[in-house]
């Protein structure tokens, strides 16, 4: 007999990914809308895990059913504390990801230009950073600061996707799992197989972005894939 589980999300693309990951024949995943749950959940947690638990608790309490939720985001080392749990809200919910992604690229370019200038024993002013960014971009074709001679993103452009997932049972049991995918900030947006920040998240082992690899491969390696597969093992054991 299948166990019905409510996924605490209204994101259709995320739901597609989750259904590609959790493939157990013993589990049926339905959306909040399918379950008739219409609530606003305020994400007030200080960590990914806390926010995932908050969402799963709210849906479990409203429905009386087992609920699962995730909270995920992008961490960019050149922009400490700005994204992370604030990733979806960064620059505002209504700001398009094209604009957000372009701004991240610009900020990482500036950070790397400053670091490269500093390594030459100079202390650049803001105008110098701006000039350095464009000067570096004109070197070796379209090379951006922080990139290798061949134009691929280097370690200074490091970033990671993080996903925490939570399951909350009506009896009060709670379980969490986490997945992390390391990468770098690319120099442009590339790919249409993902969403959000995928088009600028460069995977060195693939030589392209997570938005440019097949969805099935992305689900296999992604932070969300890692976390939900761990959660699936928990659900199969405890359901």
C-alpha positions in Angstrom: 0.0 0.0 0.0 1.3 3.4 -1.0 2.0 6.1 1.6 0.9 9.5 0.5 3.3 12.3 1.4 2.6 16.0 1.0 5.5 18.1 -0.4 5.6 21.6 1.1 6.2 23.5 -2.0 4.4 25.5 -4.6 7.4 25.4 -7.0 6.4 23.3 -10.0 9.9 22.9 -11.3 11.1 21.8 -7.9 8.3 19.3 -7.7 9.4 17.8 -11.0 12.9 17.3 -9.7 11.7 15.8 -6.4 9.5 13.3 -8.3 12.5 12.3 -10.4 14.5 11.7 -7.3 12.1 9.9 -5.0 11.0 7.0 -7.2 9.9 4.5 -4.5 6.8 2.6 -5.6 5.7 2.7 -2.0 5.5 6.5 -1.9 3.0 8.8 -3.6 4.0 12.5 -3.6 1.3 15.2 -3.8 1.5 18.9 -3.7 0.0 21.2 -1.1 -2.6 22.2 -3.7 -3.5 18.6 -4.3 -4.0 18.1 -0.5 -6.1 21.2 -0.2 -3.5 22.9 2.1 -3.5 26.7 1.5 -1.3 28.3 4.1 1.5 30.9 4.2 4.7 29.7 5.9 7.1 32.3 7.2 10.7 31.1 6.9 12.2 32.5 10.0 14.9 29.9 10.6 18.6 30.7 10.8 19.7 27.6 8.9 18.5 25.5 5.9 17.5 22.7 8.3 15.4 25.0 10.5 13.5 26.4 7.6 12.8 23.0 6.1 11.5 21.8 9.5 9.3 24.9 9.8 7.6 24.2 6.5 7.2 20.5 7.0 5.7 21.1 10.5 3.2 23.6 9.2 1.9 21.4 6.5 1.8 18.3 8.7 -0.2 20.3 11.3 -2.6 21.7 8.7 -3.2 18.3 7.0 -2.7 15.6 9.6 -0.5 13.9 7.1 3.2 13.1 6.7 4.9 16.1 5.1 8.3 16.8 3.7 10.0 20.0 2.8 13.3 21.4 1.7 15.2 24.6 2.0 18.0 25.2 -0.4 20.2 28.0 -1.7 23.4 29.1 -3.2 26.4 30.1 -1.2 29.0 32.3 -2.9 32.3 32.7 -1.1 32.8 36.1 -2.7 29.5 37.3 -1.2 29.5 35.8 2.4 26.2 35.8 4.1 24.2 37.5 1.2 22.7 34.4 -0.4 22.4 31.1 1.5 19.1 30.9 3.2 18.1 34.2 1.6 18.8 33.0 -1.9 15.1 33.0 -3.1 14.5 36.4 -1.5 17.8 38.0 -2.4 17.1 41.2 -4.4 13.4 40.6 -3.9 11.0 37.7 -4.9 9.8 39.6 -7.9 13.3 40.2 -9.4 14.0 37.9 -12.3 16.8 35.3 -12.0 18.3 36.8 -15.2 18.9 40.0 -13.2 20.0 38.2 -10.1 22.5 36.0 -12.0 23.9 38.9 -13.8 24.4 40.8 -10.5 26.2 37.8 -8.9 28.6 37.5 -11.9 29.3 41.3 -11.7 30.0 41.1 -7.9 32.2 38.0 -8.2 34.1 39.7 -11.1 34.7 42.7 -8.8 35.8 40.5 -5.9 38.2 38.6 -8.0 39.6 41.7 -9.7 40.3 43.2 -6.2 42.0 40.0 -5.1 44.1 39.8 -8.2 45.1 43.4 -7.8 45.9 42.8 -4.1 48.2 39.9 -5.1 50.2 42.4 -7.1 50.7 44.4 -3.8 48.3 47.2 -4.6 45.3 48.5 -2.7 42.8 49.4 -5.4 40.2 52.1 -5.0 36.6 51.5 -6.2 37.4 53.0 -9.6 40.6 50.9 -9.9 38.5 47.7 -9.2 36.1 48.7 -11.9 38.9 49.3 -14.4 40.6 46.1 -13.3 37.5 44.1 -13.9 37.1 45.3 -17.5 40.9 45.1 -18.2 41.0 41.5 -17.1 37.9 40.7 -19.2 39.7 42.0 -22.3 42.7 39.8 -21.6 42.8 36.5 -23.5 39.5 37.1 -25.2 36.6 37.2 -22.8 38.6 36.2 -19.7 36.9 37.3 -16.4 38.8 37.9 -13.2 39.3 34.7 -11.2 39.4 32.6 -14.3 42.1 30.2 -15.6 44.0 31.2 -18.7 41.6 29.1 -20.8 38.7 31.1 -19.4 37.2 28.5 -17.0 36.3 29.7 -13.5 39.1 29.3 -10.9 39.0 28.7 -7.2 38.3 32.3 -6.3 34.9 32.0 -7.9 34.0 29.1 -5.6 30.3 28.5 -4.6 28.0 25.7 -3.6 24.4 24.6 -3.6 23.1 23.4 -0.3 19.8 21.6 0.4 18.4 20.5 3.7 15.2 18.3 3.7 12.9 17.5 6.5 10.1 15.0 7.1 7.5 15.5 9.9 5.0 12.9 10.9 1.7 13.6 12.5 2.9 11.8 15.6 5.7 14.4 16.0 8.7 12.5 14.6 11.1 14.7 12.7 14.0 13.7 10.5 16.4 15.8 8.4 19.1 15.2 5.7 21.5 17.5 3.8 23.2 17.6 0.4 25.9 19.8 -0.9 27.2 20.4 -4.5 30.4 22.3 -4.9 31.0 24.4 -8.0 32.0 27.9 -9.2 30.3 31.0 -10.5 30.4 31.0 -14.3 31.1 34.1 -16.4 27.7 34.1 -18.2 24.3 32.4 -18.0 24.3 29.1 -19.9 21.7 26.3 -20.2 17.9 25.8 -20.0 17.6 22.5 -18.1 17.5 24.0 -14.6 16.0 27.0 -12.9 17.1 29.8 -10.5 20.9 30.0 -10.2 21.6 26.9 -12.3 22.6 28.8 -15.4 25.6 30.4 -13.6 26.7 27.4 -11.4 29.7 25.9 -13.1 30.6 22.3 -12.6 34.4 21.8 -13.4 33.9 18.0 -13.9 31.4 18.6 -16.6 32.9 21.8 -18.1 29.5 23.6 -18.1 26.8 24.8 -15.8 24.2 22.7 -13.9 21.6 24.4 -16.2 23.3 22.9 -19.2 23.4 19.2 -18.3 20.5 16.8 -18.8 17.9 17.0 -16.0 18.4 13.3 -15.2 22.1 13.8 -14.7 21.4 17.0 -12.6 19.1 15.0 -10.4 21.8 12.3 -9.9 24.4 14.7 -8.6 22.6 17.7 -7.3 22.4 19.0 -3.7 18.6 18.3 -3.8 19.2 14.9 -5.3 21.7 13.9 -2.5 19.4 15.2 0.2 16.2 13.6 -1.0 17.8 10.3 -1.7 18.9 10.3 1.9 15.4 11.2 3.0 13.9 8.5 0.8 16.0 5.9 2.7 14.7 7.3 6.0 11.1 7.2 4.7 11.3 3.6 3.4 12.6 2.6 6.8 10.2 4.5 9.0 7.0 4.7 7.0 
